[in-house]
């Protein structure tokens, strides 16, 4: 709302006031001060609850409440012996849609330029002056917040105005020349035949004030704000009038505004002939009355403001203050409840005058949040290991999802995206990390170890699926070349290492490795981690065609961990006395077909073991000249422990023998000769 | 074979003239594994038999003399010398740390401060219903206050992307009785174009405190304490009236400019103040939605943008940097 200081001074003396500070302390910060000649124009931010502040008078009232200075109300026209407007009718279809509608006929209105003072003020609001009639309707909108609508009487067929819902199939060409199709949700001003204006939004094409000295009708009305807002949205027309109407009118406004309009019109154009207006309404609403509980105000503000001080503040708003109630004038459309009075008193008293209180009350303490704790532990550990935490938008394009998953039907689409690049909710942070990898490669960074805690979204059967996911991505080499190292490019076992590290860190046991089938990964380098049948993580090498699609070099590895599941399987820590008895170690170098999986081998070893404790470590894999073509040698170290006793050599030999036998049986494995 | 006597003279002279800091090196030079005396004794087997005995005796005598010297002139920590050359300026063999994202770092600080003040962490879904995101927060459909938050809607559904983490307030109050002190950190979405100070995706921390007799003085006290903890002990706060449908009275909190200390600079547009968060007493209508007794309970709520806090704290002037994840940027600089 643009507020001209020169104009404002008509209603309240602002000399000596630091207006920007006062307005801000009332809750209406000045965003900009514009110099217009000798005048200062303040552009103030008005919150949605205060349509009254979209008017000069409203701003003056607010300053009066804050400062106690005297308010001068604008002068209005008094009807005396005007002619009646015969043979004309105004009908309001529904008083919920249109609580009040006033039409007033004016004759002998010359279409001439406005006087300088009027033009200046219209300009201060940012509008171009046109002619007296148009400028004055605009003036009233700014001065009092009530939009008026003026149109030629000759435009109205059948000597009648109907304020009604449009009928499906009706259409109108607006003042801006756009044709709009209407339906029952749109409130219109119609004559006997057709809609001539969209109520509270904009006039019809013909309604512009053009011809000289003919008869005009001034409309001053109060329309249902929801209806105006819906209509404005549906027809996609936003005007100064619709902006004001959708924030709410009030019952006495049309009458007050009309009388003010006529007063100024008569001043500027004394020859104008005014008819008695036709004023249509159902009943005069009861004024809002709010219970005044001064203790409640003190309690909520946390400060002991005296009764007198409270009453003084409320009276400065022109509220009618009684012993235990306050009557609110109807231009304040935001006050209904006792809490509303707390705010009014607080604002004017000044929030700065309320002391601070810091207390940690009884019965309140910060509870533990396991997910938060887990995320922070993993995050800090990864950072300690040289990983960079990322935050991406978590939104992706249809093109990307189509490329990776083939089909996008399972994914969550935004109906009204800003652009197609961020139209879908991502199923995993990994997708956006790919782009981060690309951007860092472009900056010549080639040791990329990044991760993000984000969410993954998909459509579920009955509801949307929203999972907490940790994505980790690797590209290039783990470290830069230093004097002490010779880094090797990342491969599948680096990303597996990250996953298994996190499982250990979070104390998750019995995670099994399985072949994965995740679309992001190459089929033969895709790994799934499961506990029982529940998958808790996937990792693998990004498909080459996906890397090519993003125009990134090949060789990216990624990992997704389902954090909710990880948390489910995180075990409470418990501790045991370590075995007091020595372990017995045996090394076995086993030759078998290359296609044998270590995991399978391991399962057999554990299943055959009958001793209290066995730990198996794979310490070498060999393929080469010394073993037959198509075979590999895997060397394992077996650590047996009796836990409660010392193991005897021969019982270990028996078990080792059984293990070797079973491996031979299952995989054709045999001991490698020295 | 050198004359042992000559050698003895030479060694005793050099020991006499040596400063104590040189002892360690000299001890190694003469008595070390590859020292002069050691090598004489070791070389004895190549010496003709007749000389061997004499030289051996002389050498051993000299060895004892030198040992005696070092016994008298205590060598401190002599054993810590390995005797090999070490370039101690070589960089250490190490792991280079990664980096916590600045948004996460700011969030950590915010969360830690509120946890010290007794606020628990609560999470909620990002895909929300209109009820939790708007209606139960007293933002009716078709009310102009909806324009304050331009919303993304989910296609083929009545769901939306939460525009703030305030829905978590409602979800928490539905499940728990007062007293409640909670914060809800998380991602939010608004239909804003990406520019230096806006992003369609951003992080918010919503806070809520409900109990008997919670007042505006509590709101001011807690949030001012938070501001001092986050921005520094000299930080001043100012509260001005504002409007949010879910709070009443509503307020904006300003802090004294973290760059100029309140003197006025380009960041604070020469006002000395920065607007950092919205807050207010919980509107009783919100309590009605969750079935709280509005006579008995009152509370305050607030919401802050984590990106803005991170930018102010770490001197970042473009929000887009936060979402680019350039590793050089994430590393941070020491100023």
Interface residues (C-beta under 8 A of the other chain):
Chain A: X24 X25 X26 X27 X29 X47 X48 X49 X50 X226 X229 X230 X246 X247 X299 X300 X301 X302 X303 X337 X339 X340 X342 X343 X346 X347 X351 X352 X354 X355 X356 X357 X358 X359 X360 X361 X362 X363 X364 X365 X366 X367 X369 X371 X372 X376 X379 X380 X382 X383 X384 X385 X386 X387 X388 X389 X390 X391 X392 X393 X394 X395 X412 X413 X414 X415 X416 X417 X418 X422 X425 X436 X439 X440 X443 X445 X448 X449 X450 X455 X457 X464 X466 X479 X482 X483 X484 X485
Chain B: X90 X91 X93 X95 X96 X97 X98 X99 X100 X101 X103 X104 X108 X111 X114 X115 X116 X117 X118 X119 X120 X121 X122 X123 X125 X126 X127 X142 X143 X144 X145 X147 X148 X152 X153 X154 X155 X156 X157 X159 X161 X179 X180 X181 X187 X191 X192 X193 X199 X200 X201 X203 X211 X213 X215 X216 X217 X218 X220 X221 X222 X224 X225 X238 X239 X240 X241 X242 X243 X245 X248 X249 X250 X251 X281 X283 X284 X298 X322 X323 X324 X325 X326 X327 X328 X330 X331
